[in-house]
Amino acid sequence: MKVPVDEVAVIDLDAPVLPAYETKYRGVVRWFVWCRHCREWHDHGPAEGHRDAHCRDESSPYWRKGYNLAYAGKWWDRPGAG
């Protein structure tokens, strides 16, 4: 079930929540989430809410439902960062 959070964004109560880390990429602020299914970082525009998955693995549950982004900090704050 999708629920509006403001005039443009929604969250999907049936989709998982992934932590998103902010950084500038090619001069533009982007949020990155780790996809454990295709083992890649996927980037999205900087805002919390539901996104369609960029996953390459069609068997991923993200492929069908997408996921919700939740701001988790700056890029250097991510787990495993230097």
C-alpha atoms as a printed R data frame, in Angstrom:
   type eleno elety resid chain resno      x       y       z
1  ATOM     1    CA   MET     A     1  0.000   0.000   0.000
2  ATOM     2    CA   LYS     A     2  1.434   3.378  -1.031
3  ATOM     3    CA   VAL     A     3  1.003   6.269   1.379
4  ATOM     4    CA   PRO     A     4  1.729   9.928   0.472
5  ATOM     5    CA   VAL     A     5  4.376  11.643   2.606
6  ATOM     6    CA   ASP     A     6  4.206  15.017   0.837
7  ATOM     7    CA   GLU     A     7  3.006  16.519  -2.458
8  ATOM     8    CA   VAL     A     8  5.263  14.312  -4.603
9  ATOM     9    CA   ALA     A     9  6.646  11.447  -2.506
10 ATOM    10    CA   VAL     A    10  5.109   8.218  -1.259
11 ATOM    11    CA   ILE     A    11  6.239   5.293   0.844
12 ATOM    12    CA   ASP     A    12  5.183   1.754   0.078
13 ATOM    13    CA   LEU     A    13  4.249  -0.071   3.270
14 ATOM    14    CA   ASP     A    14  4.821  -3.408   1.502
15 ATOM    15    CA   ALA     A    15  8.360  -2.563   0.320
16 ATOM    16    CA   PRO     A    16 11.569  -2.819   2.363
17 ATOM    17    CA   VAL     A    17 13.429   0.223   3.675
18 ATOM    18    CA   LEU     A    18 17.066   0.627   2.599
19 ATOM    19    CA   PRO     A    19 19.589   3.025   4.135
20 ATOM    20    CA   ALA     A    20 20.686   5.694   1.656
21 ATOM    21    CA   TYR     A    21 24.034   7.497   1.734
22 ATOM    22    CA   GLU     A    22 24.500  10.932   0.203
23 ATOM    23    CA   THR     A    23 27.367  12.134  -1.953
24 ATOM    24    CA   LYS     A    24 28.036  14.214  -5.027
25 ATOM    25    CA   TYR     A    25 28.457  12.169  -8.182
26 ATOM    26    CA   ARG     A    26 29.485  13.985 -11.349
27 ATOM    27    CA   GLY     A    27 28.600  17.285  -9.684
28 ATOM    28    CA   VAL     A    28 25.069  16.209  -8.669
29 ATOM    29    CA   VAL     A    29 23.898  15.162  -5.194
30 ATOM    30    CA   ARG     A    30 22.776  11.517  -5.265
31 ATOM    31    CA   TRP     A    31 21.713   8.950  -2.675
32 ATOM    32    CA   PHE     A    32 23.235   5.483  -2.933
33 ATOM    33    CA   VAL     A    33 21.758   2.222  -1.630
34 ATOM    34    CA   TRP     A    34 23.480  -1.165  -1.501
35 ATOM    35    CA   CYS     A    35 21.638  -3.907  -3.360
36 ATOM    36    CA   ARG     A    36 22.438  -7.239  -1.742
37 ATOM    37    CA   HIS     A    37 20.842  -9.066  -4.663
38 ATOM    38    CA   CYS     A    38 23.013  -7.793  -7.514
39 ATOM    39    CA   ARG     A    39 25.811  -6.641  -5.180
40 ATOM    40    CA   GLU     A    40 26.014  -3.104  -6.542
41 ATOM    41    CA   TRP     A    41 25.375   0.425  -5.343
42 ATOM    42    CA   HIS     A    42 22.317   1.990  -6.990
43 ATOM    43    CA   ASP     A    43 21.875   5.754  -7.097
44 ATOM    44    CA   HIS     A    44 18.705   7.794  -6.808
45 ATOM    45    CA   GLY     A    45 17.677  11.409  -6.396
46 ATOM    46    CA   PRO     A    46 18.114  12.775  -2.858
47 ATOM    47    CA   ALA     A    47 14.753  12.323  -1.136
48 ATOM    48    CA   GLU     A    48 13.173   9.787   1.163
49 ATOM    49    CA   GLY     A    49 10.366   7.665  -0.177
50 ATOM    50    CA   HIS     A    50  9.595   4.814  -2.556
51 ATOM    51    CA   ARG     A    51 11.725   4.050  -5.613
52 ATOM    52    CA   ASP     A    52 11.599   1.541  -8.412
53 ATOM    53    CA   ALA     A    53 14.567  -0.788  -8.152
54 ATOM    54    CA   HIS     A    54 17.576  -0.452 -10.437
55 ATOM    55    CA   CYS     A    55 18.373  -4.083  -9.683
56 ATOM    56    CA   ARG     A    56 19.792  -6.251 -12.461
57 ATOM    57    CA   ASP     A    57 18.624  -9.439 -10.751
58 ATOM    58    CA   GLU     A    58 15.054 -10.129 -11.906
59 ATOM    59    CA   SER     A    59 14.642 -12.694  -9.109
60 ATOM    60    CA   SER     A    60 15.245  -9.946  -6.519
61 ATOM    61    CA   PRO     A    61 12.216  -9.037  -4.385
62 ATOM    62    CA   TYR     A    62 13.160  -5.408  -5.110
63 ATOM    63    CA   TRP     A    63 12.388  -5.998  -8.806
64 ATOM    64    CA   ARG     A    64  8.680  -6.444  -8.061
65 ATOM    65    CA   LYS     A    65  8.073  -4.050  -5.144
66 ATOM    66    CA   GLY     A    66 10.917  -1.541  -5.289
67 ATOM    67    CA   TYR     A    67 12.116  -0.133  -1.965
68 ATOM    68    CA   ASN     A    68 11.867   2.892   0.288
69 ATOM    69    CA   LEU     A    69 14.885   5.140   0.809
70 ATOM    70    CA   ALA     A    70 15.745   6.340   4.306
71 ATOM    71    CA   TYR     A    71 18.541   8.864   4.726
72 ATOM    72    CA   ALA     A    72 21.365   7.230   6.697
73 ATOM    73    CA   GLY     A    73 24.111   9.843   6.416
74 ATOM    74    CA   LYS     A    74 26.908  10.933   4.161
75 ATOM    75    CA   TRP     A    75 28.780   8.528   1.878
76 ATOM    76    CA   TRP     A    76 31.724   8.343   4.287
77 ATOM    77    CA   ASP     A    77 29.328   7.284   7.087
78 ATOM    78    CA   ARG     A    78 28.364   4.020   5.348
79 ATOM    79    CA   PRO     A    79 29.395   0.684   6.892
80 ATOM    80    CA   GLY     A    80 32.869  -0.351   5.776
81 ATOM    81    CA   ALA     A    81 33.915   3.175   4.731
82 ATOM    82    CA   GLY     A    82 37.534   3.950   5.513
